[in-house]
Amino acid sequence: MTTLDSQMARQAEELRRAVGLKDHEGERPDHFPFHPSSPRWTHIALPCSDIGASIEWYEKFTPLELLDRRTDIMGHGAWLGHPDSVENPFILVLVQFLADKGKGPLGLLTPFAHLGMELPSLEAVEEMARRGEEGCCLYMKPTEMPPPVGYICALKDPDGNVIEYSYDQGVYSTARTVWGNGD
């Protein structure tokens, strides 16, 4: 186990003790009224060094909107997602751990690892690149890549994580064709 893993395990145990959590034994009450009818991919979590700046960046450069924001003894968390995806939510969870305060950018998605967003037009990719250039966060100018990648550009969030914006990448089309609802 790495030092970071042991530190996280220690912090998790401190949190469990502080809020009185115990191991699951038998019945437990549900805390929330709604649950999926089958397993769902629901989120990806990224650490960040300044949660306010990260929320602002994702609301400015993606269609994601703030769903929830929380604070506990370990730090701050925020959930961002698409308000029109209630039945199949996919949430970006941003976490700012107090233990990371002052450490600077925590980017993990570099150089190739990235979050991808498919846009509805070529012009939308170019507009995102223009906005990224104005915001001093353009990482890759619009580029035509071989199929299935499509026409892409990329920006970097405040922690240096790469966000790819694509047109005609085929993820949306392939999912509709293979899993139904294709026109």
C-alpha positions in Angstrom: 0.0 0.0 0.0 1.4 3.4 -1.0 1.7 6.3 1.4 -1.3 8.0 -0.2 -3.4 4.8 0.1 -2.6 4.5 3.8 -3.3 8.2 4.3 -6.7 7.9 2.6 -7.5 4.7 4.6 -6.5 6.5 7.9 -8.7 9.6 6.9 -11.6 7.4 6.0 -11.4 5.6 9.4 -11.2 9.0 11.2 -14.4 10.1 9.3 -16.2 6.9 10.2 -15.4 7.4 13.9 -16.2 11.1 13.8 -19.7 10.6 12.4 -20.4 7.3 14.2 -20.4 5.0 11.3 -20.3 1.2 12.0 -19.9 -1.8 9.8 -23.1 -3.0 8.2 -24.7 -5.6 10.4 -28.1 -7.0 9.3 -30.8 -4.5 8.3 -30.0 -0.9 7.6 -32.4 2.0 6.8 -32.3 3.6 3.3 -31.1 7.2 3.4 -32.5 8.2 0.0 -36.0 7.6 -1.5 -35.0 6.5 -5.0 -32.8 3.7 -6.3 -32.0 2.4 -9.8 -33.9 -0.6 -11.1 -30.6 -2.1 -12.3 -26.9 -1.3 -11.9 -25.9 2.1 -13.4 -22.6 3.8 -14.1 -23.2 7.0 -12.1 -20.0 9.0 -11.6 -16.3 9.7 -11.9 -14.5 11.5 -9.1 -11.6 13.9 -9.5 -9.6 15.6 -6.8 -9.2 19.4 -7.1 -7.1 22.0 -5.4 -9.8 24.7 -5.4 -13.3 23.4 -5.5 -14.9 26.9 -6.2 -12.6 27.5 -9.2 -13.3 24.0 -10.5 -17.1 24.3 -10.2 -16.9 27.6 -12.0 -14.7 26.2 -14.8 -16.9 23.1 -15.4 -20.0 25.3 -15.5 -18.3 27.7 -18.0 -16.7 25.1 -20.3 -19.2 22.2 -20.2 -23.0 21.9 -20.1 -22.7 20.4 -16.6 -24.6 22.1 -13.8 -24.1 22.0 -10.0 -26.4 19.3 -8.5 -25.1 19.2 -4.9 -22.3 20.6 -2.8 -21.2 19.2 0.6 -18.6 19.8 3.3 -17.5 17.3 6.0 -14.4 16.9 8.2 -12.4 15.6 5.2 -13.1 18.5 2.9 -15.5 19.6 0.2 -17.4 17.9 -2.5 -19.5 18.9 -5.5 -21.6 16.9 -7.9 -22.1 18.3 -11.5 -24.3 16.7 -14.2 -26.9 17.1 -16.9 -30.3 18.1 -15.5 -32.0 16.2 -18.3 -30.4 12.9 -17.4 -32.5 12.0 -14.4 -33.1 8.4 -15.2 -29.4 7.7 -16.2 -27.4 10.3 -14.4 -23.7 10.5 -14.9 -22.1 12.9 -12.4 -18.7 14.5 -12.2 -17.8 14.5 -8.5 -15.2 17.1 -7.6 -13.5 16.6 -4.2 -11.1 19.0 -2.4 -9.6 17.2 0.5 -8.4 19.4 3.4 -5.2 17.3 3.5 -4.4 18.5 0.0 -4.8 22.2 0.8 -1.9 24.3 -0.5 -0.4 21.5 -2.7 -1.3 23.2 -6.0 -2.9 21.6 -9.0 -3.7 17.9 -8.6 -4.3 17.0 -12.3 -4.5 13.2 -12.9 -5.8 13.1 -16.4 -2.6 13.8 -18.4 -1.2 13.4 -21.0 -3.7 11.0 -22.7 -6.2 10.2 -19.9 -9.1 12.5 -20.4 -12.8 13.1 -20.0 -14.6 13.2 -23.3 -17.7 15.2 -24.4 -19.3 14.8 -27.8 -20.6 18.0 -29.3 -23.4 18.4 -31.9 -21.4 20.2 -34.6 -18.0 21.0 -36.0 -18.7 24.7 -35.2 -19.3 23.8 -31.5 -15.8 22.3 -31.3 -14.3 25.4 -32.9 -16.3 27.6 -30.5 -15.1 25.6 -27.5 -11.5 26.0 -28.7 -12.1 29.7 -29.1 -13.5 30.0 -25.6 -10.6 27.9 -24.2 -8.1 30.1 -25.9 -9.8 33.2 -24.4 -9.8 31.5 -21.0 -6.1 30.5 -21.3 -6.9 26.8 -21.0 -6.7 25.5 -24.6 -4.6 22.4 -24.6 -5.1 21.1 -28.2 -6.5 23.2 -31.1 -9.2 21.7 -33.3 -7.8 18.8 -35.2 -9.3 16.3 -37.6 -8.3 12.8 -36.4 -8.8 9.4 -38.1 -12.1 7.6 -37.4 -13.5 6.9 -34.9 -11.9 9.9 -33.1 -13.4 12.6 -35.3 -12.8 16.4 -35.1 -11.5 17.3 -31.6 -10.0 19.9 -29.4 -9.1 19.8 -25.7 -9.0 22.1 -22.8 -7.4 21.8 -19.3 -9.3 22.4 -16.1 -7.8 24.4 -13.2 -5.9 21.3 -12.0 -4.6 20.4 -15.4 -7.0 17.6 -16.3 -7.7 17.2 -20.0 -11.2 17.5 -21.3 -11.7 16.5 -24.9 -14.5 17.9 -27.0 -15.4 16.0 -30.2 -17.7 16.0 -33.2 -18.5 12.9 -35.2 -16.6 10.7 -32.8 -19.4 8.1 -33.0 -19.9 7.2 -29.3 -23.4 8.7 -29.3 -24.3 7.2 -32.7 -22.9 3.8 -31.9 -24.8 3.6 -28.6 -28.0 4.5 -30.4 -27.4 2.1 -33.2 -26.3 -0.9 -31.0 -28.6 -0.4 -28.0 -31.6 1.0 -29.7 -33.4 4.3 -30.3 -31.5 4.6 -33.6 -33.3 6.6 -36.2 
